[in-house]
Amino acid sequence: MKRIFLIPCLIFVLFIQVSFAEINISSCADLNVSGEIYYLNNSISNSGLSYCMNISINNITLDCQGNTIDGIDTGSAHGIYIYRNPQINVDITIKNCTLTDWGYSLYAAYSNNITFVDNILNSNTNGFYAVLSDNNNITGNIVNNNRYGLKFSYFDNNKVTDNKLYNNRYGIYADHSESNNIRDNTVNTSWYYGVYLTTSAYNNLTNNIIYSNRNGGYLTSSAYNNTLTSNIISDNLNDIYDGGDNQTHISNKYLHNLQNKMINVSVNTQIVNMDDLVKFNISVYYLNGTKCSNFTSDISTRPAEIVNISAIGNNITGNFTVTRSGLYSLLVNITDNKNNTVKRSYAFLVNATTGKADYYFRGIEPVHGQPVYSDAKSLISTPPATEENWTCLEWIQASPDNLLVFTPNLIKDINISVWYEVGRTDSYIGVQKYLSYNKIVDYNQTVAEATNYSWINLNFTDLNWTMDYAMSWYWFALKLTEGITGNTGDPFWKTNSTHPSYVNITYDYTITPEIKSMSNADVIILSATSPHTNLNNATIYLGGTGSTNLTVQMPNTSINYTAIYDGNNCNNSNCSFTQISGELNFTLILGSEHNLTIWEYSGDGNNPPNKSTLNSPDNNSYINTNYILLNWTCTDPDGDNMTAYIYADNTINPTTLINTTTNCQNGTLYTFNWTNLNETIYYWKVTCNDSILANTSEIYKFVIDTTTPIATINLPKNNTYTNDNTPLLNATSIETSDMWYQVDGYNDTWSMFQHNLNNTGHTDSTAPTKGELL
């Protein structure tokens, strides 16, 4: 007989809590003890070592506690150095460090699983440079004033998130890198490229904000199968270049970039007179350059005029007539079938006048995304206090770096007076509207060989460069380029305090009203106009977010003015102003697009209108036609006649003016027929203005739904007999919005409810009792 003995075993499980030891350091060191946390207790200045922090062991943390590791700008020196070969997991964390003046602030090779978080990389040749390193996490760092901000090579499956990169030559640069998650980064004022991918694939770029760079993004012909989703690429000289294969672009926004890949717009003229007909043509493309015929468009003007549009294939033609004096904008808003959106404003000057702006050549670096180097300097309005000069091989250039004109305008002439030196006979000075970092110019004039500094005056006339945004001035350049014949001699520019080099620019702009200054250069003046019969009234449309101080000069300096901001009196936290001699100084808070109206103030004790009443449609109505009758009433305690402004669009606080009705009588019902509507949600409001003060209604919502619901009976089949007194009823319905549907039977009726079907279809199976709501 086989016996089985059960031997009880008592098993002890020993839980060991592993804790890192702490090592305090105060100078450059070899970090070579695994499992340690190294704390840097003070800053390191002007280190001349080739490797300041050499991390030669795995599984450690370096916490600089906010201290700085500073080098001496040696190109081959490393602030933090991690090198392994072959490639392995190093499990290293680096945090709270500031690294400045290194060839490589952090260099990692053959090293996986690095966490690099909450560091500052400033004024290095290379900020973060990683090669043959995977599965790393680069998060929450500030990277600025480096040649390369974040540079990667053979860098796969990494997370690059929540970093802020600005004033670098390249923001994010990747070559031979795959399957990286690059998201939620902010990249601005990069003077080569915000994001640059070459020979790289399967990377995901998501929710990044890329703005005010010379080039927003660049995907070379060797980049392929990358996905760009929900990025905002705005206010760049060039938005994005996609030269690769099989890239995916979904739900990106390309906003107010000077040069766009999705649209090509031409107009017959941008200097116009009252009652002129403006004609335009728009061609629409996908980001890879192929024609796009599957798109939606919203083409409008500020101030609002009737825009006539015809679309065939990828082409839109249209026109509108100007009826006011001042600055107009044509707003182009195109969305392709991948939900990528491009927005761009084109300026028109009605009854323009001429102005002049003087800039001085300065040997200081610009800060608004223009090229920055020994060959690229600034034009600013402040003259030099001492002698300044700069030179480089082949060419040098300078660009404006502060604004003297705050509205869209047209540059007519550029007069250059400058000290120069150049050693070849066929050298030239030229001008370029959209600058490049090379010798290319739009127009040039030959200058004589000068082996010593010589003074020259050149005038470039009839340029007629339309500057659709005030920021456009940052992106033109003046260049001195060395020729190819004669003696060798690099180009030089010089300026000094007694006889400074300068440029005088003649431009057209509008003064009805005149925008004299604006503190926030990121705010866009979309239009500033007055009725040509009454220049004491003005309407200004602004776009942007944040706050700004705005100075407006009205033509009549002997009267007082009042102002309305988004339909409300300008005397609250969103809008306030002071005035003297027709100059109005506003303080404004912006959230998107806003409307500022200026009126002559009568000072007669006038009371503002009552809040406008929206009579129909009711709030939250569903409309089954592609037009709607908007019905409202204006009332005024003084019995004044009023002007009614209807604002309506797809935003919760609508700012698009769709109708103006003048001479509205007190308490009278008025109607506007709004046509050609899409199936979507709309919001609307009415502002009633008695020519001095105004008041605005509540905001109402309605839904346009013209699609007939589809219902299919699945069970029971037609002509089916059953002895079940609770039969199973099965039906499929398709509808894009909330829907009631009713099931009718012999002597009985049942009702069921289904909502938000999103056009995907819905099936209900039920055995209802009479009158039951399901």
Secondary structure, 3 states (H helix, E strand, C coil): CCCCCCCCCCCCCCCCCCCCEEEEECCCEEECCCCEEEEECCCECCCCCCEEEEECCCCEEEECCCCEEEEEEEEEEEEEEEEEEEEEEEEEEEECCEEEEEEEEEEEEEEEEEEEECCEEECCCEEEEEECCCCCEEECCEEECCCEEEEEECCCCCEEECCEEECCCEEEEEECCECCEEECCEEECCCCEEEEEECCECCEEECCEEECCCEEEEECCCCECCEEECCEEECCCEEEEECCECCEEECCEEECCCECCCEEEEECCCEECCCCEEEEEEEEECCCCCECCCEEEEEEEECCCCCEEEEECCEEEEEEECCEEEEEEEEEEEEECCCCEEEEEEEEEECCEEEEEEEEEECCCCCCCCCCECCEEEEECCCCCCCEEEECCCEEEEEECCCCCCCCEEEEEEEEEEEEEECCCCCEEEEECCCCCCCCCCEEEECCCEEEEEEEEEEECCCCEEECCHHHHHHCEEEEECCCCCCCCCCEEEECCCCCCEEEEEEEECCCCEEEEECCCCCEEEEEEEECCCCCCEEEEEECCEEEEEEEECCCCCCCEEEEECCEECCECCEEEEEECCEEEEEEEECCEEEEEEEECCCCCCCCCCCCEEEECCCCEEECCCCEEEEEECCCCCCCCEEEEEEEECCCCCCCEEEEEEEECCCCEEEEEECCCCCCEEEEEEEEECCCCEEECCCEEEEECCCCCEEEEEECCCCCCCCCCCCCEEEEEECCCCEEEEEEECCEEEEEEECCCCCCCEEEEECCCCCCEC
